[in-house]
Amino acid sequence: MKFNFITLFPEKIQSYFSEGLQQKAIESGVFSINTVHLRDFSGNKHNRVDDTIYGGGPGMLLRVEPIHKALLSLGENKGVVILTSPSGIPFHQGIANKLKETGKPLTFISGYYEGVDHRVAEHLVDMEMSLGNYVLSAGDLASICIADAVSRLLPGFLGAGESLLDESHNHPDILEYPQFTKPSEYNGWKVPEVLLSGNHASILAWREQNRKKIDPDQERKL
């Protein structure tokens, strides 16, 4: 699978995917990344890709022209085009699974400044997507998060297939069961005895009973 990133900061994208499991997966051919510097398609000597807003308003918008040219440079390799935007649909595990199943390249357009000329969303992308109901200073973070969530679903990324099945958010409203490692007791905090018993049936039953449900009241702790 291939991930394209249309961005003002290619080094941010490259840095994230140059270490850890992502680097190993790329080296193993599980997926590949391609960064496209938006300023290469600015069409002006100052390499500006933004401009003021028609009708007035604070901030600057990314222009449609350089984004369109950047997409055209990808040809048939652009696949599914995703604009990261606070006004997009909230990304979740189900979408990650669907994007993986397409088998198509994914192209991410990162938003910056006050946003992006609306003609990009209207004519050039397949989906607008956000990470949640908050605003980031740059869309690159959202692009990386979405690509990471999709890439780890690809065959060969993780060693054990069951690891994916048991993970949080693969079951609606249910999170992964609690997990522990050595030592069995620390600072008076003990690992549940059943997990030390070696009785696999009891362990499976305990894990199923102790899967966490998403708690909407956690904000009250703030």
C-alpha positions as CSV (number, residue, x, y, z in Angstrom):
1,M,0.0,0.0,0.0
2,K,1.2,3.5,-0.7
3,F,0.6,6.7,1.3
4,N,1.1,10.1,-0.4
5,F,1.4,13.2,1.7
6,I,0.9,16.7,0.2
7,T,2.5,18.8,2.8
8,L,4.5,22.0,3.6
9,F,6.7,20.0,5.9
10,P,7.9,16.8,4.2
11,E,10.6,16.3,6.9
12,K,7.9,15.9,9.6
13,I,6.3,13.0,7.7
14,Q,9.6,11.4,6.8
15,S,10.9,11.6,10.4
16,Y,7.9,9.8,11.8
17,F,8.1,6.9,9.4
18,S,11.9,6.6,9.7
19,E,12.0,4.7,13.0
20,G,10.3,1.9,15.0
21,L,7.7,-0.4,13.5
22,Q,6.9,1.9,10.7
23,Q,10.5,1.9,9.4
24,K,10.6,-1.9,9.6
25,A,7.4,-2.2,7.7
26,I,8.6,0.1,5.0
27,E,11.9,-1.8,4.7
28,S,9.9,-5.0,4.5
29,G,7.8,-3.7,1.7
30,V,4.5,-3.7,3.7
31,F,3.8,-0.1,2.6
32,S,5.6,2.9,1.2
33,I,5.4,6.7,1.7
34,N,5.8,9.5,-0.8
35,T,5.9,13.2,0.3
36,V,4.9,16.0,-2.1
37,H,6.1,19.5,-1.2
38,L,3.2,21.8,-1.9
39,R,5.5,24.8,-2.5
40,D,6.9,23.0,-5.6
41,F,3.6,23.8,-7.2
42,S,3.2,27.4,-6.0
43,G,3.5,28.9,-9.5
44,N,5.2,32.1,-8.2
45,K,8.7,33.1,-7.4
46,H,8.1,33.5,-3.7
47,N,6.7,30.0,-3.4
48,R,3.6,31.2,-1.7
49,V,0.7,28.7,-1.5
50,D,-1.7,30.8,0.5
51,D,-3.7,34.0,0.1
52,T,-6.2,36.3,1.7
53,I,-9.9,35.3,2.1
54,Y,-12.5,36.6,-0.3
55,G,-15.2,38.6,1.6
56,G,-12.7,39.3,4.4
57,G,-11.8,37.4,7.5
58,P,-8.7,36.6,9.7
59,G,-5.9,34.5,8.5
60,M,-4.9,33.0,5.2
61,L,-6.2,30.0,3.1
62,L,-4.3,27.5,1.1
63,R,-4.9,28.1,-2.6
64,V,-6.7,25.6,-4.8
65,E,-4.3,25.8,-7.7
66,P,-1.1,24.4,-6.1
67,I,-3.1,21.6,-4.4
68,H,-4.7,20.7,-7.8
69,K,-1.3,20.6,-9.5
70,A,0.2,18.5,-6.7
71,L,-2.6,16.0,-7.1
72,L,-2.2,15.9,-10.9
73,S,1.5,15.1,-10.4
74,L,0.5,11.8,-8.7
75,G,-1.4,10.6,-11.8
76,E,-3.2,7.3,-11.2
77,N,-1.3,6.8,-8.0
78,K,-3.3,9.3,-6.0
79,G,-6.0,6.7,-5.0
80,V,-8.3,7.9,-2.3
81,V,-7.8,11.6,-1.5
82,I,-8.3,12.7,2.1
83,L,-8.3,16.3,3.3
84,T,-7.5,16.6,7.0
85,S,-9.8,19.3,8.4
86,P,-11.5,20.1,11.7
87,S,-14.8,20.1,9.8
88,G,-14.3,16.6,8.5
89,I,-16.0,13.4,9.7
90,P,-14.3,12.0,12.9
91,F,-11.8,9.3,12.1
92,H,-12.3,5.9,13.9
93,Q,-11.2,2.3,13.7
94,G,-14.0,1.3,11.3
95,I,-12.8,3.9,8.8
96,A,-9.2,2.6,9.1
97,N,-10.4,-0.9,8.3
98,K,-12.4,0.3,5.3
99,L,-9.5,2.3,3.9
100,K,-7.2,-0.7,4.3
101,E,-9.7,-2.9,2.5
102,T,-9.8,-0.6,-0.6
103,G,-6.2,-1.7,-1.4
104,K,-5.8,1.7,-3.1
105,P,-3.1,4.3,-2.4
106,L,-4.1,7.0,0.1
107,T,-3.3,10.6,-0.5
108,F,-3.4,13.1,2.4
109,I,-3.7,16.8,1.9
110,S,-2.7,18.6,5.1
111,G,-4.5,21.8,6.0
112,Y,-2.8,24.8,7.6
113,Y,-3.4,28.4,8.5
114,E,-7.1,29.3,8.5
115,G,-7.8,26.4,6.3
116,V,-8.1,25.4,2.6
117,D,-10.0,27.0,-0.3
118,H,-13.4,25.2,-0.2
119,R,-13.0,24.2,-3.9
120,V,-10.5,21.7,-2.8
121,A,-13.1,19.9,-0.6
122,E,-15.8,20.4,-3.2
123,H,-13.9,19.1,-6.3
124,L,-10.6,17.4,-5.5
125,V,-11.0,15.1,-2.5
126,D,-13.0,12.0,-1.7
127,M,-13.2,12.6,2.1
128,E,-12.7,15.3,4.7
129,M,-11.5,13.8,7.9
130,S,-10.7,15.0,11.4
131,L,-9.3,13.4,14.5
132,G,-12.0,14.8,16.7
133,N,-13.7,18.0,17.9
134,Y,-10.6,20.1,18.3
135,V,-8.2,22.1,16.1
136,L,-4.5,21.3,15.5
137,S,-1.9,23.8,14.4
138,A,-1.1,21.7,11.3
139,G,-2.9,18.9,9.4
140,D,0.2,16.9,9.2
141,L,-0.4,15.4,12.6
142,A,-3.8,14.2,11.6
143,S,-2.5,12.8,8.3
144,I,0.2,10.8,10.1
145,C,-2.3,9.4,12.7
146,I,-4.7,8.2,10.0
147,A,-1.9,6.7,7.9
148,D,-0.4,5.0,11.0
149,A,-3.8,3.5,12.0
150,V,-4.3,2.1,8.5
151,S,-0.7,0.9,8.0
152,R,-0.7,-1.3,11.1
153,L,-3.7,-3.2,9.8
154,L,-1.7,-4.4,6.7
155,P,-0.4,-8.0,6.5
156,G,3.1,-8.2,7.8
157,F,3.1,-5.1,10.0
158,L,2.3,-6.9,13.3
159,G,3.7,-10.3,14.1
160,A,0.5,-11.8,15.5
161,G,-2.9,-11.5,13.8
162,E,-4.7,-12.0,17.1
163,S,-3.1,-8.8,18.3
164,L,-5.3,-6.8,16.0
165,L,-8.5,-8.7,16.9
166,D,-8.1,-8.0,20.6
167,E,-7.2,-4.4,20.4
168,S,-9.3,-1.5,21.6
169,H,-11.9,-0.1,19.2
170,N,-12.1,-3.3,17.0
171,H,-15.4,-3.9,18.9
172,P,-17.9,-1.0,19.1
173,D,-17.8,0.7,22.5
174,I,-15.5,-2.0,24.0
175,L,-11.8,-1.4,24.8
176,E,-9.1,-4.0,25.3
177,Y,-8.9,-6.0,28.5
178,P,-6.3,-4.9,31.2
179,Q,-2.8,-6.4,30.7
180,F,0.1,-6.8,33.1
181,T,3.8,-7.7,33.1
182,K,6.4,-8.5,35.7
183,P,6.8,-8.1,38.6
184,S,3.5,-9.7,39.9
185,E,3.5,-7.2,42.8
186,Y,4.8,-3.6,42.9
187,N,4.2,-1.0,45.6
188,G,1.4,-3.2,46.9
189,W,-0.3,-3.3,43.6
190,K,-0.9,-6.9,42.6
191,V,-1.6,-8.7,39.3
192,P,-4.9,-10.6,39.5
193,E,-4.2,-14.2,40.7
194,V,-6.1,-15.7,37.8
195,L,-3.6,-14.4,35.3
196,L,-0.8,-16.2,37.2
197,S,-2.7,-19.5,37.4
198,G,-1.9,-20.9,33.9
199,N,-5.6,-21.9,33.5
200,H,-6.3,-20.6,30.0
201,A,-10.0,-21.0,30.2
202,S,-10.2,-19.0,33.4
203,I,-7.8,-16.4,31.9
204,L,-10.0,-16.0,28.8
205,A,-13.1,-15.7,31.0
206,W,-11.5,-13.1,33.2
207,R,-10.3,-11.1,30.2
208,E,-13.8,-11.1,28.6
209,Q,-15.4,-10.0,31.9
210,N,-12.9,-7.2,32.4
211,R,-13.0,-5.6,29.0
212,K,-13.4,-1.9,29.5
213,K,-16.3,-0.1,28.2
214,I,-15.9,3.5,26.9
215,D,-16.7,5.8,29.8
216,P,-18.3,9.0,28.7
217,D,-18.0,10.4,32.2
218,Q,-14.2,10.5,32.3
219,E,-14.3,14.3,31.6
220,R,-15.6,14.8,35.1
221,K,-12.2,14.0,36.5
222,L,-10.7,17.1,34.8
